[in-house]
Amino acid sequence: MNKSKAVRTPPPRWQSIILPLIAGFLHLKVFYYAAFHCLYGTLITSSASEGTSEEFRHECFLLDQAIFIAYMFDLVCCFLNVIPFSRCRCSKDIIGHHIPTLVLALPLAIPLWGNLRSLESTSFSILDFEIGDEQRNYFINSYTLASGFAYISSLNEVFMCFQRVEMSVQGIESFHEISLMKNHFFTSRFAIYSELCYKLCFFWGGSIIACKACCDFDKSLYDFITAPLAYDKSIWMSMWTIYSSPAVLRGALFRAFSIVMYPSMGMRCFNKIKQFHQEGKAMKKA
């Protein structure tokens, strides 16, 4: 007697359109907080360091809340057999990327924006300085720059979600079949080229700046701990004090992920750009 194999039931077409559309706007919200609240507020207006400690912690909460909602919604899409990202072939790719952030990175920030002073005593001691204090500014600016440059990558997810919407509207499931589509916007050659270039800039540029900001954040705590003239503890005790901070551990996790993953991901993206450019030349000759 032959056993029938389980067949993956495709989701209704409206789900393949509506769910990626919602996911795209949720990731756009993450990009908004990362780009404008973190980067613009630090590099252009300096509003991040000029606000109160409560305002700074609230800004941290808003970004993490947006990330949590966007990532959880992506997992819901996967549970409903809808892959919200155009370049992902299966839900495992999304789950493997999102779970570490949801389980490790986001919880490690809770003591800072959740006002748990017993777990972030050094950070809160710095935040208790007067507004305008140089050490306080260094601490806040480092944290917001690290968060901003780390999560502006969400614009990449926005591209892929809206590409998936466009593909689903025209009944296309695989990104390799977009040449069969009649109408293009997010799947146009210009949009795809912009997407790939943005990815490359993040993998080989933005992530490096984010790692540098994480190191500056570590240094802000180290400078505060070793500032007293009577401080005589060894560097190992100082490092233990610094890396007992959940916020510092969050930055360390990001740096480890960046070092292990982003160079190879950037190289794959660079090869895609070269291949895409060559295909464009071939199309012009034809």
N, C-alpha and C positions, 0 to 999 in steps of 0.2 A: 504494500500500500504506500503510495507516494505521499510524502509530507509536503504540503504547500508552504512556500517561503513567505515570510511576512513582507508585504509590499508597503513602502512608504506612501501614505495617502497625501497627495498634494493639497495644500490649503486652498480655500476658496479664493478666487481672484481678487475680491475686494480686500481680503486680509493682506495679500501680497502687495497691495497698493497703499492702503491706509496705515498699516503698522510701520513700514519703513519711513513713511512720510512723517508720522509722529516722532519716530526715533531720530530723524534728521533734525527736527526742530528742537528736540531735547539736547542733542549734541551741539546745536547752534547756541543754545543757552550756556552750555559749558564754555564754549569758545568766547562768548560775550564776557563772562565773568573773568576768564583768564586773560583776555586781551585788553579789556577796558578797565575792569576793576583792579586787576593786578599790575599789568605792564604799563598801561596809560597812567594809572594812578600813582605809579612809582617813578617812571622815567620822565613823564611830561609835567604832571601837575604837582607831584610830591604830596598828594593828599593822603597816601597810605600812612606815612610816618607823622603827618600833622594831626591826625585824628586821635581820639582817646583810645585807651586799651580795649574798651568795650566795642568800639567801632571796628577796630582791627580784628578782633576775634569774631565779630559778626560777619565781616567780609570773608574770613577764612571759612566760616560755617556755610555761607551762601555758595561758595565754589564747591565745597565737598558735598553739599546737599544736591547740587545740580549734577555732579558726577555720579552720585549714588542713584539718583532717579534715572538718569540716562542709561547707566550700565544695567540696572535691574530691568529696565524695560527691554533692553536688548536680549536679556536672558529669557524674558517672557515671550518675546518673538521666537526665539529658538525653541522654546517649549511648545509653541503652536506651529512648529515646522516652517516658520518663515525666517529666512536668512536676510537680515536687514541690510547687510553690506554687499555691494555688487561684486567685489573681488573675492569674497569668502565662498568656498565651495560647501562647507559643512559647519554645523554649529560648534564643533570642537575648537575651531580656530578662534571663535568669539569667546567661548567659555574659558579657554586657556589664557586669553589675554585679560578678561574681566575679573575672574575669581581672585587672583592675587591682589588686585587693587581693592576689591570689596572686602576681602578677608584680612589683609595686612595693612595696606597703605592708608585707607580711610580710617580704620579704627585707631591707628597710631596718632592721628591728629585730634581725636576726641578730647584728650586732656587739655589741649591748648585752647580750643574754642569752647569747650565745655566747662571751663573754669575749675578744673581739678588741680588745684595748686600743689597738692601732696605729690602728684606724679610729674609735674612740670615746675618744680620750685625755682630752678635757675631762670627759666624763661620768664616766669611771672615777676621775679626780682628785677629783671631788666625792664619789663613793661611798666613797673611801678615808678621808674624814673620820670622826671618831668618831660612834658612834650617839648621836643626840640633838642633833647639831650643827644649828643653825637653817638653814644653807644646804643641808645634806644633806637635811633634812626637806622643804624647799621643792622641791628637785629631785625627790625620790621622790613626794611628794604630787601634784605637777603632772602627772607622767607617768602615775601610776595613775588619777587623775581623768580625764585625757584619754582613756585607754584604756577606762575604765569607761563613761563617758558616750557614747563613740563606738560601743560594741558592745552596749549594752543594747537597741539596736534589733533584736537577734537574736530578741527575744520576738515581734516581728512575724512573722518567719519561722516561729516555732513555731506561731503561730495559723494561718498559711496552710498549713503542712504538715498539721496535724491536720484542717483544713477539707478538704483534698484527700483525706485518708483517708476522711473521712465521706462525701464525694461519691462516691468510687470504690466504697465498700461498697454504695451505693444506685444505682450505674450512671449517675451524673451526671458529665459531662465539663466543662461550662461553668459558671462561677460565676453566670451570669445565669439558670441553670435551677434554682437551689436551692429556688425556691418549689415545685417539683414533688416535692421530697423529703418523705417521710413522717415521718422522725425527725430532730430537730435538736438539736445541742448546741453544737459549735463554729460551726455555721452558723445558730444561733438569732439572733434580732434583738438580744438582749442581748449575745451574744458578738461579733457584727459591729460593734455600736455601740462596745463596749469596745475592739475592735481598731482601729477608725478613730480613736478619741480618743487611744489610745496612740501611733499613728502621728503624729498632729498634735502631740502633746506633744513627741515626739522631733524632728520636722522644725523646729518653731518654738521649742523649748525646750532639749531635751537636747543637740542639735547645737551650739547657741550656747554652752552651758556647756562642752562639749568643746573648742570653738575657743578659749574664754577660757583653759582649762587648757593648751592647746597654747602659747598666748602666754606664760603663766606659766612653762612649761618653757623656752621660748626665753630668757626673762628670767633664769632661774636660771643658765643658762650665761653670759649676758652679765655678770651681777653677779660671777660667779666670775672671768671673764677680766679685767675692769676693776678688780677690787678692789685689786691691789697699788698702792701709792703711786707707784712708779716707772713705772707703765704709761703710755706716751705715744703709742700707736698711734692712727691715725685710726679714726673710727667705721666706715668702709668695711672696714678690715682686721679690725675686731672682728666685723662682720657676716659677713665671709668665713669667719672662724674658726668662728663659730656654725653657719652653714649648710653647713659641710663635714661636720657631724655627720649621719650617716644617720638617727638618731632624730629630729632636728629636721626633716629633709627629709620624713620620714613625717608629722609633724604639719602641715607646710606643704601636703602633698598633700591631707590630710583637709580643711583649711580651704578650699583651692581648690575641692574637690568640693562642700563644704557651701555655699559662696557661689554657685556656678553652678547647683546642682541642687535644694537643699532648699527654697528659697523657693517655687519653682513646684510642687514636689511637695507642699509643705504646703498651698498654695492648692487644688490638685486634691483633696487629702484633705478640706479644709474644705468644698468644694463637694459632695463625696460625703456628708458628714455632714448638710448641709442637705437634700440630696435624700432621704437615708434618713429624716430626721425628717419631711419632708413626706409621704413614702410611708406612714409610720406613722400620721400624722393621717388620711390618706385611708382607711386600713384600718379605723380606729376608726369613722369616719363610715359606712362601708359596713356 
